[in-house]
Amino acid sequence: MSAAGPMSERRIAHLDMDAFYASVELLRYPQLAGQPVVIGGRRSGAGRDGAAGFERLADYAGRGVVTTATYVAREFGVHSGMALMHAARLCPQAVLLPADFEQYRHYSRLFKAAVTALAPRMEDRGIDEVYIDFDAAPGGTEQGGRTLAGQIQQAVRASTGLSCSIGVAPNKLLAKMASELNKPNGITILHAGDLAEKIWPLPCRRINGVGPKASERLEQLGIHTIGELAQCERSWLVGHFGPHHGGWLLETAWGRDERDIVTSSEPVSMSCETTFERDLHAVRDRSELSAVFTSLCERLAADLQRHGYAGRTIAIKLRYDNFRSVTRARTLDFHTADAVVIRRTAGLCLKRAPLDRRLRLLGVRVGSLVTAGLARSPAPAPPDSLELF
């Protein structure tokens, strides 16, 4: 361990649902159990598999990406974020299903209710993962947290029919890493003294926050494992990665993380975006872009209203066919969750963005959020924008 002293023996858990979207789909289509299944893209009607009625990945054509995949598909090298066309080359026999986010949100609510019934202090980290304060839960420290983790696994299975993996450790950083060590349906318990044996042999990319670029840079510098990273001098890391990131890398290598469980937080912005199946041109594909633009604004307004928020800053995001991205924003004198106002203001933002290249992604965001009850009274609507889309 570090000369700076041992880690606290708090008991913090990270729960990660196993291949969540794909597992929900297998509840709906149990006949696909044991087969490679990929979630992503849009159902095209092509490539039907006879009476079974399922589209095969080999017949997919487009620019969509993999949302998730079953563990069987992952054995072929398919992973989240991969282009579907690339995934089709790796596993052409996989069944391709479109995402059903309403269904995923339903099961997300079910598993989180099962967790809080046993451990009320929970931090929601997204649709398929949470952090849990085991210290604040009855029996949370028994067997280092294994007893409560097993109870939560059983409760999640009973309420959803799905499995999850849980890591219990002294802090959130190590708990998240632990939850990934024994998937699927695993429980991993880490104590302060386990760092050298269980964490240091892992590649640096297993640290949450070390992305592909940082991992590649570390490997170029001859650092391949977390243990090797832990033995670096702070000044050397700061010299290569800067004062903030270099210091953070050393702290994480030693398993240090003082973040607490956050049980509630207000979002600062909400957004909707879409990646097109083919690049679209602002003039030649104007009608299609206009429909998508309006739909994004309407969906965003519905999300704001459903969650009880309004915002003042309206922004757009464009990504071109050369992968360069730009954003443009406009701040109003009042708060809004109205689709017409969002669409009109986003149109004004669009007037200030280059539209000479084809577009592969379009997004709309509303920021400076407040709860609807605190929203500043609306002023007259802004002037009409030019209908570029």
N, C-alpha and C positions, 0 to 999 in steps of 0.2 A: 504494500500500500504506500501512498504518498506520505512524505515526511510532514505534510500539512495537517495530517490527522485523519482519523477514520470518518466514514460517512455516517450520517444519522441512520438509526435503524427504524425509521418510520415504515409503515406498511401502506404503500400506494399501489393500486392495481391499474393495469391497462387491459381493457377488454376489446377484442377485435373480432367481429363476426367473420366466419370463414367463407371466403368467396361469396360475399353476401348476395349480390344480384343474381349470380348463377344459382346459388342455393335456393333462393326464392323461386326461380324458374323451375327448378327440379321438383319443388312441391307441386307446381301446376302441371308439370309433365314428368311424372315419375318414371315413365318408360324410357327417359333419357339417362337415367342413373347409370353410371359406369362408362358413359360415352363422353368424348370431347365435345364440350358446348362452349360457344363464344357468344357474349352479349355485346351488341354494338351495331352501328349502321342503321339502315332503314329497310324494312321489308319491301322487296322489289317485285315479288310475285314470280321471280325466276328461280330455277333450280329446285323445284319441289321434289320431294323424295317419295313419289308415288302416294300410296294411301296414308303414309305417315304424315304427310303434309308439311314437312320441315325443309327449310332452305339449307343448302350446304354451303360452307364457306368457299368451296372451290368455284361456285357460280357467282360469287360476289364481284361486282364491278363498281368502283367508286373510291372516294377519298376518306371514308369514315375511319374511325380508330376503335380499337378494342376497349370497351368499358371494363369488362372483367372476363374471366374464363374459369371453367371448372378446373380442379386440380389435375384431371386427366389431360385436358388440353395444355396445361402448363408444362406437363412432362415433355411436350413437343417443342417447348421454347416460347409458347405464346404468353404474352403478359399485357397488363393494362397499359394503355397509351400507345401500343404498337399499331401501325397502319394495318387495316384489315386485309389489304392486298398482300402485305408481307406475311401476315398470319396465315393466309390461304396457301402460301407456298410451303409453310412449315407443317400445316395440318389441314390439308384440303378436305378431309372427310368430316371435319367438325360441323356440328349443327350450328347455324347462325340464328340467333333470336334477337329481336329489337328490345330495347330497354323499356320497362314499364315502371316509371318512377312513382306513380300513385301507389302501386302495389308495394314498392320498396319502402316508401314512407310509412305505409300501414304496418309493416313488420318491424320497422325501426321503432315506432311508438310502442309496439308490444314488448320488444326485448328491453327497452329502457324502463318500462313500467315494472317488468320482472326484476330488474336490477335494483331500482329504488325501493321496492318492497322489502328487500333484505339489507340494503346499504343506502340510506337516504342521501348521503353526501356524494353527489356524482357530478362530474364535469362533462357536458355534452360536447364531443369533438367532431360531430358530423353524423351522417346517416348510419354509419356502421361501426363506430368506435366511441368509447367513453373512458374517462379516468374515474376511479372510485377511491374514496378515502376509507381504507379498511380500518384505520385507527378509530374512526368515529362510528363503526358498525359493530353490533353485538357479535362477539366471537371472531372479530377480524384479525386478531393476532395469533390465534391458535394454529400451531404447526407452521408458523411463519406466514399464515394467510391461506394455506392450502385448504383448510376446512371450509372457510367461507367461499373460496373460489369454486370448490366443487359444488356447493349449494347453489351458487349463482349459475353455474353451467347447467345444472339440472333444471332450475327454474326457467332459464331461457329456452331450453329444449322443450319443456312442458308447454310454454306459452306460444311458441312459434314453430316448433318442429325443426329448428335449425341449431347448428353447433357453433360454438365460439371458442376462441383461445384466450387465455388469461395469463398475464405476467404480473407477479407481485414482487416489489423491490423497495429499496429505501427512498426512491424518488421517481418522478414521472419519466425522466430520460431513460433510466434503466428498466422501468416497468414496460415501456413501449418496446424496447429491444427484447425483453424477456418474452413478451407475448408472441413474438415472431420466431422464437427458437424451437417451438414444438407444435407446429401446425400440421393438420387441423385438429381441433378438439383437444388441445393440450393445455396443461397447467405447468408453468415454470416459476419456481420460487428462487429469488436471488437475495443473498445477504451481502453485507459489506465485504466480507472476506472472500466472496466468490469472484470478485472482479478479475483477478489475474488468470484464473482457471477458465472461466466461462465467457468473459467479454473480450479480454485482450487478444485471444487468437482470431477474432472475427475481423473481416476486412473493414476498412474505414467507412466504406459506403453504407454499412449497417447502422451508422449513427444517424438518427433522424436529424436532417438539416445538412448533411454532407451529400450534395448532389453529384451528378456525373462529372461536371467540370472540376469540382474540388477534389473528387476522388482521383481523377486522371492526373491532376496537378501533383497530388501527394505521391502517386506512384512514380511520376517522373522524377520526384525528389528522393525516391528510394524508400518511401514509407508505404507499406502494404497492409499492415494490421493495426488495430487500435493499440495494441501493446507497444508497437514501434512508435506510434504517435505519442504515447504517454511518456516515452523516454526522451523526447525532444526538449531542447532548451526553449523556454518561452521567448527569449529574444530572437532566436532563430526563426520560430514560427511567425512572430510579429513582423520580422523582416520580409518574409515571403508572402504573408497573407494580410498584413495590416494589423494595427493595434487591437481592433475589436474582434475580427474573425480569428486572428492568430491566437489570442488569449482564450477565445471561446473553444477552439479546437482542443487546446490543452486541458481545459476544465472538463470537457465532455469525455476525453480519453481517460481521465481519472474518475469518471462517473459522478461528477459534482453537478447538482441541479437543485436550486433552492425554490423553485416555483411551487406555489401552493395550488390546491384544487380550487378552481373557480366555478362556483355553482350557478352563477347567472352573470350575463354580460349583455350589453346592448350593442347591436351591430352598428357600424358606422356607415355602411353602404349595402345596397343590394343590386344585383345585376342579372342580366340574361344575355346570352350570346349563342351563336351557332356557327359551325364550320360547314361550308357548302360542299356538296358532293362534287361540284365542278367549279372552277373559277368563274365569277360573274363580272360582267362589265357594266359600269354605271349607266351607260347609254343603251347599249344593245340588249341588256337584260334588266332594263329599268322596271318593267312591270313586276318581274319576279322579286327584285330587290325591294321594291316598294311594299309588296305584300309581306315579305319577311320582316322588314323594318317595323311596319305597323304591328305585326304579330308580337315581336319582341317587346315593344312598348306596352301592349295590352297585357301580356303575360307578367311583365314587371310590375305594372300597376296593380294587377290582381294579387301578386305576391305581397306587395306593400300593404294593401288593404286587408288581406287575410291575416297578416301579422300585426296590424295596427300601427304602421309607421307612415311618415311623410318626410320628404326631403327637399332640399333647396338646390343642390348641385346636380345638374343633368350632364352626363358625359356619354360620348360614343367611343368605340374602339374599332379600328379597322386593321386588318392584316392583309397585306398584298400578296400577289403570287410569288414575289421574291422573299417572302417571310418577314419583311420589315413591317413593324406595327407602329401606328400612330394613335394618339387619343386627342380629343378636343372636348372642352367642358365649358359650361355656362352656369353661373349662379344666379338664381332668381331672388327677388325681394320677399318671397313668401315660400311656404312649404306646400308640397303637392303630392298626391298619390293618384292624380287624374291622368288617365291614358292619353287624352287629347292634348293636355298641357305638356306631358312628357314627350309625346310624338312631335309636337310643334317645336319645342325647345331643342330636342335632339336634331331636328331638321336644320335649325340655325347653326348647331355645332358642325353639322355635315358640310355646310357651305364653306367652312374654313379648312376643310381637309382636302388634300390632293385626291383626285379621282381619275388620274390618267392611267393607272394600272388596274388590271383585273383584281378582284377581291376574293379571298378565300375564307375570311371570317368577318363577322359583323356582330358588334355587341353594344348594349345600352346599359348604363349604370345610373342609379340615383344615390347621391351621397348626402352628407350633413344631415343624417336622419335624426328625427325626434319621434317620440310616441305621438300618436294622432291628437291626443288631448293637449299636448304642448305646442302644437303646430301654430305658426304665425298665420294670421288670417290672410286668405288669398287677396292679392291685388288683381286688377284687370289682367286678362290673359295677355301674354306677349304677342307681338305682331306675327302675322302668318309668315312661315318660312317658305322659301322657294322649294317646290316639290322636286328636289333632285332625284329622289327615289320615288 
